């Protein structure tokens, strides 16, 4: 009986281990499947960026883009991975979706109807649907503006548009709108079935493609002697310094200690867990990216509008100058940073959540005092965060482009690349930790 019992228990242990082994490696298989799915969707997206809209002479467009190229246009084009200068159906990309998402988030903090929808899952689905509807409206307006701009440069010398007219405008709007809806759907597929945020990955790939093209241009200048090795090394060191600064400041946060009455007198390490982190850059990459897209489209369409409205050339030259671009972008970054911080971290909501859970901030009474304390802290942190975003957004314009004028990648691009890379590393780390813990549990059994 004993032998049979031992044999039976041994078989049970073997079966149990094999079952745990499957669950252990299931985590890695899931990670591998998500990476492959994400990579496949991104490859499909990059293929679609090579499909141009109908009725445009691409060679004339390339010549026109080279003639009127500017930092603002290059920044917008880097977000689309070069789709803008190719008149691709993906030229607008996620710009209308990002704009509509920010508008809906801002409305969500002021509209009582949207606030009530946020409280349940069905309401959040409705907000997502409203965001899609608003994306269609914004994309249609931007698409019509681009079609009108393309026809504006159509003359006897540059036949940019083959058959101008209402049919070209309608086909252009339909092409850009279809491309934006398609890329929005691809981004949602990555977010639901892949690894990380789909919108971030698509912008990451676009910037990487543009950055790789700029790097090849840099190597060609290095090989023909127009760029010295010392300038090249300083350029690489500056990029490494910017990336290091981004990683450091993105991890920086102001921690507010929270006390639970039942935990008084307990160990200090338990108290340290009850803290509210307020990140230095609570708004993320949205303020500089939205500011760059907003200012870029405003300048690109404005230059055409000013000329058609008969605005004096001296005023047009000032509006098109780099100084005006820098001032307007700095103002937009600060404005969007403060507005978005109030949406992401509402002092009144934070104070009410603490009061309802029985927690409080040391030295501040629950209610108005705690709310005012959060307002002061969030305002100060957001102010420092806005200065950090301005620093990152303009350092390449001030220093790197002095060393290498052929580089048109902005500091916002570095911020996106570093942010998505850190997010990917965290996702892999979570899966790796899950695999490690499952393996330890299987060994114990």
C-alpha positions, 0 to 999 in steps of 0.5 A: 500500500505504501509503495502504491501511495508513493507511486501515486503521489509521485505521479501526482507531483509529476503531473502537477509540475508539468501543468505548472511548467505550461503556465510558466512558459505561457507568460513568455508565449503571451509576451512573444505573441503580443510582440509579433502582433504589434510588429505585424500591425506596424508593418501593415501601417508602414505599407499603407504610408506609401499609398498616395492620394489620387490626382497629385504629381508627386515629383512636383510635390517633392520640389515644392516641399524642398522649396518651402520646407521649414522646421514646422513642416519637418516636425509635422512630417516626422510625426507622420514618418514622411507621409506628408511630403509623399501626399500619402493617405496617412499624411494626417495620421493620428493628429486629428485623433490626438486633437479630439482626444485632448478636446474630449478630456478638456470637456470631460472636466467641465461638462456634467454629462461627460463627468457622469459618463466616466463613472461606468464602463458603458459611459466610457465607451460612449466617450470613445465613440464621441471622440471618434465622431469628433476625429472625423469632423477635425480630419474633414476640416484639416483634409479640406484645408490641405486640398485647398492648399495643394490647389493654391500652389497649382499654376502653369509652372508647377502642375501640382494638382492634375485635375483641380476642382471640387472632385479633387477636393472631395477625393482628397478629403475622402482619402485622408479621412479614410487613412485617419480612420484606418490608422485609428483602428490599427492603433486600437488593435495594438492597444487591445491585443498587442503590447503597449499603447497603439497610438504611441507605437505608431508615432514612435515608428514614424519618428524612428523612420524619419530619424533613421533617414536623418542619421543616414544624411549625417553619415553621408556628410561625415563621409564627404568631409562636410562634417568633422568627427569632433562635431559628430562626437559632440552631436552624439554626446548631446543626444545621449545627454538629452535622452538621459535628462528625459529618463531622469525627469520622467522618473521624478515625482513629488510624493505627498505622505498620506496617513491612515488613522489605524496605521499610527504607530506602525513601522515607518516602511508601512507608512511610506507606502501610503504616498500620492506621487505627483509626477513632474511631467504629469501631462506626458508628451501631449502638451509639446506634441499637440503644441507642435502639431497645432502651431505647425498646421496653423503656420502652414495654412496661415502662410497661404491665407495671409497671402490670399488676404493681402497681408503685408509681406513684412508681417507675413515674414514675422509670422513665418519667422523662427522667433514667432514659432518659438514664442508661440510654441512655448506659450502653447506648451505652457497652456496645454501643460496647465490645462491637462494637469487639471484634467489628469489630477483634479485637486477637489476629486483627490481631496474627496477621495481621501476624505471618503477613505478616511485618509488625510494629509499631515498638517491639513484638515480634510476638505478645503484645506487639503484641496488648496494644498493639492492645488498649490502642489500641483501648480508648482509641480506643473510649472516645473514640468512646463519648464522641463518640457520647454527645455526638452522641446527647444534644446535640439533647436538651439544646440544640435541644429547648430552642429548639424543643420540637416537634422530636423528632428525635434526635442518632442521626438526625443521625448516620445522615443524615450517615453515609448521605450520606457513603457515597452521596458516596463511591459516586458519587465512585468511579463518577466516578473510574472514568469519569474514568480510562476517559476518560483511557485512551480519549484516550491510545489 
